Amino acid sequence: MGKYAINTPCGEIRGADCRLDGVIAFKGIRYATAGRWEYPKQVTAWDGVYDATKYGNCCYQPRTFYDEEYNKKKYFYYKEFRKGETYTYSEDCLFLNIWKPENAKEGDKLPILFYIHGGGYTGGCGHEKHFDDPVWAQKGIIGVTINYRLGPLGFAVLPELKDEAGHTGNYGLYDQLCALKWIRDNISAFGGDPDAITIMGQSAGGMSVQNHCLSPLSEGLFRSAVMSSGGGVHKILSAAPAEQMYDFWRAVMNNCGTKNLEEFRTVEPEALFKAWQVTQKELKKPMSCFPCIDGEMLTATGCEIFESKKHHKINYMVGSTSHDMMTLFMSGMAHNWCDNQEKKSYIWHFDRVLPGETNGAWHSSDLWYWFDTLDNGWRPWENQDRKIASLMSDYLVNFVKSGDPNGEGLPNWNSAQESKKALFIGEGEPKMAKPNKAKLLWTMLTTKSVGE
């Protein structure tokens, strides 16, 4: 085997250098296969040497079918995270990426950080600029990002599909679960410890992490969780029973000009997405692609599961940004979740005003710092930004290693069980404090939040 090749339970795989010294990247690993609206089947073997030197396909999403360069409504995030990049889109999109220390080998049992991207369950992928080559492997852990099915491909709900599989919906969540299982079955070959996985996500990715923390199907698959701008439970963000979405998806089927499931499955992706968007407007259902209570992945609303204490009893890090979407709700959800945990949990409040414009600490702005990928961005970063990124990635890596973000040389971060306060990170020196609810409400009511 060459320098960048290793043997896995699936077969031999070859990775490549990345921009970080001492780190090897394995990109575009197929972890599962799935037909349209079928649950994923985990990959257990491949022929020959798997070439993991380039990223895999992203799932079809609305931006597939227009040029972001000329869409003013979407330009902010395009400029921030995707401008100048090229992405390939397909229904064949179940790929993951791994970054490991170059010298890591089987038996080293390094902890793993498994990241789920956001994008409203309708957009994004695991290799946008801010995710590309995270610093984590240089700090002694293994990093993983994934792609999963989105929009109508990932969250359609129909009784005919329930008749086929016994339940319907949440295909994107099952993709995430399958990727997690693939990592558990194969990560030892990369030098990782399958019993030392932390899952992390932001926005819809944070809500996805939340759903896995509420699901009996994910019990025991990870030992800690990190949720950014989407952690905690609230009735306005709770999943509804699958049956309540049947009429909506029947309307999508009709708008595609199809009469049955067999025909619906053959609709071209662009026509499917267009019909879904038309139906959203007609029926005024902007959150139509959303997890549902399917009786398997999710058995009740998040609030009901949390109140009955049936969520996973693990360590958590949860937080949001000062100019987040629904700022007051995001902060309140994080505090409510962490304040009521049996194990130590940690809350953050990110308030850095990113250089280059004046939108404040907008939704997703903290990701540059958790991944410490500032060099991938367009902004005129300052020394303060690099200090913050080093600090935040240190906290994160420490948490992945031990369930506690604190470490030598870092400002102390008290758990919610100790103080019920958040660590303010960004402007000024880090400090423990309680967010000002009146200020959060004023920000929510007066600031046009930037969010995808």
C-alpha positions in Angstrom: 0.0 0.0 0.0 1.1 3.6 -0.7 1.6 6.3 1.9 -2.1 7.3 1.7 -3.7 3.9 1.5 -5.2 1.8 4.3 -7.2 -1.4 4.7 -10.7 -1.1 6.0 -13.4 -3.7 6.6 -14.9 -2.6 3.2 -11.6 -2.9 1.4 -8.5 -0.9 0.6 -8.9 2.9 0.3 -6.6 5.7 -0.9 -6.7 9.3 0.5 -4.6 12.4 -0.2 -2.8 15.3 1.3 -4.9 18.3 2.3 -3.9 21.9 3.0 -3.0 21.1 6.6 0.4 19.6 7.5 0.3 16.2 9.0 -3.3 15.4 7.9 -4.6 13.0 5.4 -8.1 13.4 3.8 -10.3 10.7 2.6 -13.0 12.3 0.5 -16.2 11.1 -1.2 -16.5 7.7 0.6 -19.7 6.0 -0.4 -21.3 4.9 2.9 -24.7 3.8 1.5 -26.9 3.3 -1.5 -30.6 4.1 -1.8 -33.3 4.4 -4.5 -35.7 7.3 -4.4 -37.7 7.2 -1.1 -36.0 4.0 0.0 -34.2 3.7 3.2 -30.4 3.5 2.9 -28.4 0.3 2.7 -25.0 0.5 4.2 -22.0 -0.2 2.1 -20.0 -3.1 3.5 -17.5 -3.8 0.6 -16.1 -2.5 -2.6 -14.0 -3.8 -5.4 -10.4 -2.8 -5.9 -8.9 0.3 -4.2 -11.4 3.0 -3.4 -10.2 6.4 -4.7 -11.1 8.8 -1.9 -9.2 11.8 -3.3 -12.1 14.0 -4.3 -15.4 15.0 -2.9 -18.6 13.1 -3.8 -21.9 14.3 -5.2 -24.1 16.7 -3.2 -27.9 16.0 -3.0 -30.0 17.9 -5.5 -31.3 21.1 -3.9 -33.0 24.3 -5.1 -29.7 26.0 -5.9 -28.9 23.2 -8.4 -31.4 24.7 -10.8 -30.4 28.4 -10.8 -27.2 30.4 -10.8 -26.5 31.8 -7.4 -24.2 34.4 -8.8 -27.2 36.3 -10.0 -29.8 35.6 -7.3 -29.7 38.6 -5.0 -31.8 37.0 -2.3 -29.4 34.1 -1.9 -26.1 36.0 -2.6 -25.0 36.5 1.0 -24.4 32.8 1.8 -23.2 32.1 -1.7 -20.5 34.7 -1.4 -19.7 33.5 2.1 -19.5 29.8 1.7 -19.6 28.8 -2.0 -18.5 31.5 -4.4 -15.8 30.2 -6.8 -16.5 26.5 -5.9 -18.0 23.8 -8.2 -20.4 21.3 -6.9 -21.9 18.2 -8.6 -25.5 17.3 -7.7 -27.2 13.9 -7.9 -29.7 11.7 -6.2 -26.6 9.4 -5.7 -25.2 11.5 -2.9 -24.5 9.3 0.1 -20.9 10.2 0.6 -18.8 11.1 3.7 -15.3 12.6 4.2 -12.7 11.8 6.9 -9.7 13.8 8.1 -7.1 11.9 10.2 -3.7 12.6 11.6 -1.2 11.3 9.1 0.4 8.9 11.6 -2.9 7.7 13.1 -3.2 3.9 12.8 -5.5 1.1 13.8 -5.4 0.7 17.6 -4.7 4.4 18.4 -8.3 4.9 19.4 -8.6 8.6 18.6 -11.9 10.3 19.3 -14.1 11.3 16.4 -16.1 14.4 15.6 -19.0 13.5 13.2 -20.5 16.7 11.7 -24.0 17.1 10.1 -24.4 20.2 7.9 -27.4 22.5 8.0 -29.3 24.3 5.3 -33.0 24.0 6.4 -33.1 20.3 5.4 -33.2 21.6 1.8 -29.6 22.7 1.0 -25.9 22.4 1.8 -23.3 19.7 1.7 -20.4 18.5 3.8 -17.6 20.2 1.8 -18.6 23.8 1.5 -15.7 26.3 2.1 -16.1 26.5 5.9 -16.0 22.7 6.2 -13.1 22.1 3.9 -10.0 20.7 5.8 -11.0 21.4 9.5 -8.2 21.9 11.9 -9.4 19.1 14.2 -7.0 16.4 13.0 -4.0 18.6 13.8 -5.3 18.7 17.4 -5.5 15.0 17.8 -9.0 13.8 16.8 -10.6 12.5 13.6 -13.1 14.7 11.7 -16.0 13.5 9.6 -18.5 15.4 7.4 -21.4 13.8 5.5 -23.9 14.4 2.7 -27.5 13.2 3.0 -30.7 13.5 1.1 -32.5 16.9 1.2 -35.8 18.6 0.3 -38.4 16.4 -1.3 -35.8 13.6 -1.8 -35.1 13.4 1.9 -38.4 14.2 3.6 -41.4 13.2 1.5 -44.1 11.4 3.4 -46.8 9.2 1.8 -49.0 6.3 2.9 -47.9 4.2 -0.1 -44.3 4.5 1.2 -45.4 3.4 4.7 -47.1 0.4 3.1 -43.7 -0.5 1.5 -41.4 -0.1 4.5 -43.6 0.0 7.5 -43.0 3.7 8.1 -42.4 6.8 5.9 -40.4 10.0 6.0 -37.1 11.1 7.5 -35.0 9.6 4.7 -32.4 12.2 5.3 -32.2 11.4 9.0 -31.8 7.7 8.2 -29.0 8.6 5.9 -27.3 10.4 8.8 -27.8 7.3 11.0 -26.4 5.0 8.3 -23.3 7.2 7.9 -22.9 7.1 11.7 -23.1 3.3 11.6 -20.6 3.1 8.8 -18.2 5.2 10.8 -18.6 3.0 13.8 -17.9 -0.1 11.7 -14.9 1.3 9.8 -13.2 4.1 11.8 -10.9 1.8 13.7 -8.9 1.3 10.5 -8.3 5.1 10.3 -7.1 5.1 13.9 -10.4 6.0 15.5 -12.3 4.7 18.5 -15.9 3.8 17.5 -16.9 4.2 21.2 -15.7 7.8 21.3 -17.9 9.6 18.8 -19.3 13.1 19.3 -21.9 14.2 16.8 -22.2 17.9 15.9 -24.4 20.0 13.7 -25.6 23.6 13.1 -29.0 24.9 12.2 -30.9 22.0 10.5 -27.8 20.0 11.3 -28.2 21.0 15.0 -31.8 20.0 14.9 -30.7 16.7 13.2 -28.3 16.1 16.1 -31.2 16.9 18.5 -33.4 14.3 16.7 -30.7 11.6 17.1 -30.5 12.5 20.8 -34.2 11.9 21.0 -34.3 8.7 19.0 -34.2 5.2 20.3 -32.5 4.1 17.0 -29.4 6.2 17.9 -29.0 5.1 21.5 -25.4 4.2 22.3 -24.0 5.2 18.9 -22.3 8.4 20.3 -21.1 9.6 23.7 -21.6 13.4 23.4 -23.3 16.0 21.2 -22.8 19.6 20.1 -25.7 21.7 18.7 -25.2 25.1 17.2 -28.3 27.3 16.5 -30.7 24.5 16.6 -30.2 22.7 19.9 -33.0 22.2 22.4 -36.7 21.6 22.1 -39.6 23.9 21.4 -43.2 23.3 20.3 -42.8 25.5 17.2 -39.9 23.3 16.0 -41.4 19.9 16.9 -42.0 17.2 14.5 -45.6 16.4 13.5 -47.1 12.9 12.9 -46.3 11.7 9.4 -50.0 11.4 8.6 -50.5 15.1 8.9 -48.2 15.6 5.8 -50.0 13.1 3.5 -52.2 15.7 1.9 -49.3 18.0 1.2 -47.2 15.3 -0.6 -50.3 14.1 -2.5 -50.6 17.6 -3.8 -46.9 17.6 -4.8 -47.6 14.3 -6.7 -50.5 15.9 -8.5 -48.5 19.0 -9.4 -46.0 16.6 -11.0 -48.7 15.3 -13.2 -48.4 11.8 -11.7 -51.1 9.5 -10.5 -49.3 6.9 -8.4 -46.0 6.3 -6.5 -44.5 4.4 -9.4 -44.9 7.4 -11.7 -43.9 9.9 -8.9 -40.6 8.0 -8.5 -39.6 8.7 -12.1 -40.1 12.4 -12.1 -37.0 14.4 -13.1 -35.4 16.1 -10.1 -35.9 19.6 -11.4 -39.6 19.0 -12.0 -39.9 17.4 -8.6 -38.3 20.4 -6.9 -40.4 22.9 -8.9 -43.7 21.0 -8.0 -42.7 21.0 -4.3 -42.0 24.7 -4.3 -45.3 25.5 -6.1 -47.2 23.3 -3.6 -45.5 25.1 -0.7 -46.9 28.4 -2.0 -50.3 27.0 -2.8 -50.8 25.4 0.6 -48.7 27.9 2.6 -46.4 25.3 4.1 -42.9 26.7 4.2 -41.6 23.9 6.5 -42.8 21.0 4.4 -39.4 19.2 4.3 -39.0 18.5 8.0 -38.6 15.5 10.2 -41.8 13.7 11.2 -43.0 11.4 13.9 -42.6 8.1 12.0 -42.9 5.7 15.0 -39.3 4.5 14.5 -36.8 7.3 14.3 -39.0 9.6 16.2 -41.8 8.3 18.5 -43.2 11.6 19.9 -42.6 15.3 19.8 -39.3 16.6 21.1 -41.0 18.3 24.0 -42.8 15.1 25.0 -39.6 13.0 24.8 -37.6 15.6 26.7 -40.2 16.0 29.4 -40.4 12.2 29.9 -36.6 12.1 30.1 -36.2 9.6 27.3 -33.5 11.6 25.5 -29.9 10.4 25.6 -28.2 11.0 28.9 -24.8 12.3 27.6 -22.7 15.4 27.7 -23.8 18.4 25.6 -22.4 21.6 24.2 -25.2 23.9 22.9 -25.3 27.5 21.8 -26.2 30.2 19.3 -25.1 33.6 18.0 -26.1 37.1 19.0 -27.8 37.9 15.7 -29.1 34.4 15.1 -32.4 33.5 13.4 -35.1 33.6 16.2 -32.4 34.8 18.5 -34.4 34.7 21.7 -35.8 31.2 21.0 -32.4 29.8 20.1 -30.8 31.0 23.3 -33.8 29.9 25.4 -33.8 26.4 23.9 -30.1 26.0 24.6 -30.4 27.1 28.2 -33.5 25.0 28.9 -31.8 21.9 27.4 -28.5 22.2 29.2 -30.0 23.4 32.5 -32.0 20.2 32.8 -29.4 17.6 32.0 -28.1 14.9 34.4 -24.6 15.1 33.0 -22.5 18.3 32.6 -23.5 20.4 29.7 -22.1 23.7 28.4 -23.7 26.7 26.8 -22.1 29.3 24.6 -23.2 32.6 23.2 -21.1 33.8 20.1 -21.1 37.5 19.5 -18.2 38.3 17.2 -18.9 40.9 14.6 -17.2 39.4 11.6 -14.9 41.8 9.7 -15.9 42.9 6.3 -19.5 44.0 6.9 -21.9 44.8 9.8 -24.4 42.0 10.1 -23.2 41.1 13.5 -22.8 37.5 14.6 -25.3 36.2 12.0 -26.7 32.6 11.7 -23.8 30.2 10.8 -21.1 32.8 11.4 -19.6 30.7 14.2 -18.8 27.9 11.9 -15.6 29.5 10.5 -14.3 29.4 14.1 -15.4 26.0 15.2 -13.7 24.5 12.1 -10.9 27.1 12.1 -11.0 27.4 8.4 -10.6 31.1 8.1 -8.1 30.9 5.3 -10.9 29.5 3.1 -12.9 32.7 3.4 -13.0 36.1 1.7 -13.0 38.2 4.8 -10.2 40.5 6.0 -9.6 38.4 9.1 -7.9 40.1 12.1 -5.6 38.7 14.7 -8.6 38.6 17.0 -10.5 36.3 14.7 -7.6 33.8 14.6 -7.4 33.9 18.4 -11.1 33.2 18.6 -10.8 30.3 16.1 -7.9 28.8 17.9 -9.8 29.1 21.2 -13.1 27.7 19.9 -11.5 24.8 18.1 -9.5 24.0 21.3 -12.7 23.9 23.3 -14.4 21.7 20.8 -11.6 19.2 20.5 -11.3 19.0 24.3 -15.0 18.3 24.5 -14.7 15.5 21.9 -11.8 14.0 23.8 -13.3 14.1 27.3 -16.8 15.5 27.4 -15.4 18.7 29.0 -14.3 21.7 26.9 -11.9 23.0 29.5 -8.1 22.6 29.2 -4.8 24.1 30.1 -4.4 27.7 29.1 -8.1 28.2 28.2 -10.5 30.6 30.1 -12.7 28.5 32.4 -16.0 27.4 31.0 -18.4 26.5 33.8 -21.1 23.9 33.1 -24.8 24.8 33.2 -25.0 22.6 36.3 -22.5 24.9 38.0 -23.8 28.3 37.1 -26.6 28.2 34.5 -24.6 30.7 32.5 -23.2 30.8 29.0 -19.7 31.4 27.9 -19.7 34.6 25.8 -17.1 34.2 23.0 -16.2 36.8 20.4 -16.1 40.4 21.4 -13.8 41.0 24.3 -12.3 38.4 26.6 -14.4 35.2 27.1 -16.7 35.4 30.1 -19.4 33.6 31.9 -22.7 35.5 31.8 -26.4 35.2 31.2 -27.7 36.5 27.9 -29.9 39.7 28.2 -33.4 38.5 27.1 -34.6 42.0 26.4 -31.6 42.6 24.1 -32.2 39.3 22.4 -35.9 40.1 21.9 -35.0 43.6 20.5 -32.4 42.1 18.1 -34.9 39.5 17.0 -37.6 42.1 16.3 -35.4 44.8 14.7 -32.7 42.9 12.8 -33.2 41.2 9.5 -31.5 38.0 10.3 -29.3 36.5 7.5 -30.0 32.9 7.1 -30.5 30.2 4.5 
